């Protein structure tokens, strides 16, 4: 406890310097400004703004990332409430009642409970991150190759199965990423694999190219094809009167409950913020004295899911920082950002770069305060930002994505791969194939293969090592349960609905 507080104090001492405060302010401002644009979620926001940080030192870059991450989360709630256009599935629950409140002239109250709920949940969840991450990182130091391989298998199955509407689509996306991860030189044998005689592919496909291609180029193509000619209808905010006393009374319990639901589910590799937000919405509807108002503009239907969303966003950072496992789209982009600086998140990161980890955590506290101070008075400005013409929006995103991809290696091949991956990403969106498993497959696939081969080599070719080691066996059992659970549940529901003979 004392060591954690001392490390956090050192992080605050580093984060509270003027240059780092300016980077944090730039991050929350840019994250919010881009995040409020229609159809743009946190993952796309971070992917688009990633190239801006290429020239920064790692600490400044990750302070800015923290601000962009939290700012994009808040921006997503603004566009959901005023425009009824969630930038990601986690914001759908907020849009149900938030947009109805805006249409009923209570948009200011919806935005206020969203902003304060985000602040409360983000702060409490960051406190939990502060004290929960170090012991988990210490425990992870005991993992050997067999445990790490089993952990990656659990991550693959949870993200592939729980994200999206179909297990088959999730697994297809995962295997696509795993196949792309095989491109390049085999780290153990030195043999070239699937490079097709192209020298640039010997180093493999850059993770950032895939991330920017799927989340920026692919999403932009999809939005332009699907909504390019749609007229934007933003609910006008005539004044900003905030929340009434009754609305404060109805909001504070959903804020706390949403935090309690969001953080633990964010820590688990179960798909980020999607499940917590809908679980919070259903919880608030069940506990409400006025359940009939849900779907028609109940403030609890905004306060709870938005708190759960931001608490889960902080929870997602726990497995990312301590185990190197991303469980959401935005976390996958952040993992790519770490690797861009030659850093591998995991238990060793806390011992090798404690300055970076604790400064990043301290910057999350600071970014939360900045977001509250910045967004409450400027919500009218963000409402006007949403009126940016779609052709300019789409064109600007593609220009930023192209510049970012080209600046990595100054290679035209990277641009070809970028737009090829973008086209694949657009097709995946059309057929409702989740994108995160593909990124996870590319990022963790080589690590999983490496740990598998090490475990087999250490055990002298005995594959039972994965089930004879207790932690590894438990992780594999959980992976099997996650994979078969939805199929068994679906079969059980079908049998239960059959009429009795």
DRENDREN-603513 format. One record per residue (C-alpha): x, y, z. Coordinates in steps of 0.2 Angstrom, whole numbers, plus 5000, padded with zeros to 4 digits. Layout:
BEGIN
XYZ ...
REM end
This chain:
BEGIN
500050005000 501350125005 502450084990 501050104979 500650274986 502450324984 502550274966 500950364963 501650524971 503150504960 501950494945 501050644950 502650744952 503150694934 501350724927 501150894935 502550984926 501951114914 502451024898 501550864903 500050964909 499951044892 500050874883 498650804894 497550964890 497950934872 497450754873 495750774882 495350924870 495850824854 495050664860 493350754864 493350864848 493650704837 492550594848 491050704846 491050684827 489650574820 490050384819 491850404827 492150304842 493650304854 494550164845 494450264828 494850424838 496450354845 496950274829 496750434819 497750544832 499050404835 500250484821 500250644830 501350574845 502650484834 503950624837 503650634856 504550544870 503650394877 503050484893 502350634884 501550524871 500650414884 500050564894 499250624878 498550454875 497750444892 496950614888 496350554871 495650394878 494550474891 494150624880 493550504866 492450414879 491650574884 491450634866 490550474862 489150514875 488950684867 488650624850 487450484857 486350604866 486250754854 486350654838 485750474842 487350414833 488350304845 490250294839 490350124846 489149984853 489550034871 488750204869 487050124862 486350104880 486750294883 485850344867 484250254871 483650374885 484950514882 484250564865 482450554871 482950674885 483750794872 482150784861 481150824876 482150984880 483250904894 484850884883 485750994896 485350874910 485750724900 487450794896 487750854914 487450684922 488550604908 489950724912 489850704931 489550524930 491050504919 492150594931 491550504946 491650334938 493350374930 494050434946 493450284957 493950164943 495750244942 495950224961 495450044959 496750024944 498050104955 497949974969 497349824959 498649834945 500249814955 499749644964 499149574948 500749614939 501749534954 500649374952 500949374933 502849364936 502549184941 501849144924 502949024913 502748994895 501348874897 500348994908 500649134895 500049024881 498448974890 498149154894 498249204876 497049064872 495849134885 496049304877 495749244860 494149144864 493349284875 493649424863 493149314848 491549244856 490949384866 491149524853 489949534839 488349434835 489049274830 490449154836 490849104818 491149284813 492149314829 493249164825 493449214807 494149384812 495249304825 496049184812 496249324799 497349414812 498249254817 498649224798 499249404796 500349374811 501349234803 501949354789 503849384791 505349304798 505049164811 505949224827 506549054832 507148974815 507549134805 506449064790 505449184780 503549144780 502249214768 503349364762 503049314744 504849374740 504449554745 505849624756 504749744765 503649604772 505149514780 504849614796 503049574796 501449674794 501549824806 500249824819 499950004817 499549984798 498249854803 497449964817 497350124807 496750024791 495349934801 494750074813 495150224803 495150184784 493850044785 492650134797 492750284786 492350184770 490950104779 490250264786 490450354769 489550204760 488150194773 487850364779 488850474767 487250564760 486250574776 485950744783 486550774801 485150824813 485850884830 484650924844 484951104848 485451164865 484551324868 485351344886 486351254898 485351244914 486151084921 485150964932 483750994944 483850934962 482750784958 483850734944 485450744956 484450634968 484050514954 485850504947 487050484961 486650304965 486650244946 488450334945 489050224960 488150064954 488850094936 490550104943 490349944953 489749854938 490949924925 492649914933 492649724937 491949674920 493149794912 494649704920 493949534914 494349494896 492549494891 492449624877 492749794886 491249914889 489849834879 489249704892 489449824907 488349964899 486949854895 487049764912 486949934920 485449994910 484449834914 484949854933 484350034934 482749994925 482449844937 482849954953 481950114947 480350174955 479850234937 480250094925 478950154913 480050304909 481450204902 481550214884 480650384885 481950494894 482450424911 483950504918 484550344927 484650264909 486050394905 486850404922 487150214925 487750154908 488850314906 489750274923 489850094918 490650134901 492050244909 492350134924 492549984911 493750094901 494850114916 494649924920 495249884903 496949954907 497249834921 497449674910 498349784896 499649854908 499949704919 499749564907 499849644890 498149584885 496949704876 495049664879 494349804869 494649894852 495350054860 496549944871 497149854855 497550024848 498450074864 499449914864 500049954846 500550124852 501650044866 502449924853 502850074842 503950134856 504749964858 503849934875 502849774879 501549794892 501549664905 502249624923 503949674918 503349854913 503049894931 504849854935 505749914920 504850074916 503950124933 504150304928 503050284913 501750174921 501450284936 501550444926 500150374914 499050324929 499350494937 498850584921 497250484921 496750574937 497250744930 496350704913 494750664922 494750834931 495250924915 493750844906 492550894919 493151074919 493251084900 491650994895 490351064906 490451244899 490951194881 489651074877 488851204866 490451204856 490551024854 488751024848 489351134833 490851024830 489550894825 488950994811 490550974801 490050914783 490350734781 491350744765 492650854774 492650734789 492950584779 494250664768 495150724783 495150554792 495950474776 497250604774 497750584793 497750394791 498850404775 500150524783 500250424798 500450254789 501750334777 502750414791 503150244799 504350174786 504150304772 503550154761 502250154747 501949974751 501250024768 499950134759 499449994748 499249874763 498350014773 496950034760 496949844756 496649814775 495449964775 494349884761 494349714771 493849814787 492449894777 491749724771 491949654789 490849804795 489549764781 489449584787 489449624805 491149544808 492049614824 493749704821 494549674838 494849494836 495849524820 496949654829 497149534844 497649394833 499049494824 499649574841 499649414852 499749284838 501649284837 501849294856 500649144858 501649044846 503249084854 502649034871 501948874865 503548824857 504548874872 503348774884 503548614872 505448634871 505548654890 504448494893 505448404880 504048384868 502748334881 501048424877 500248384894 501248524901 499748634897 498548534908 499748474922 500148654928 498748714938 498648894932 498748844914 497448704916 496248834924 496448964910 496248824897 494648764906 493948944906 494348964887 493348804884 491948864894 491849034886 491948944868 490548814872 489548914884 488549024871 488248864860 487648764875 486548904881 485748934864 485348744863 484648744880 483548894876 482948804860 482548644870 481648744884 480548834871 479948674863 478048634867 477848484879 477248324870 
REM end
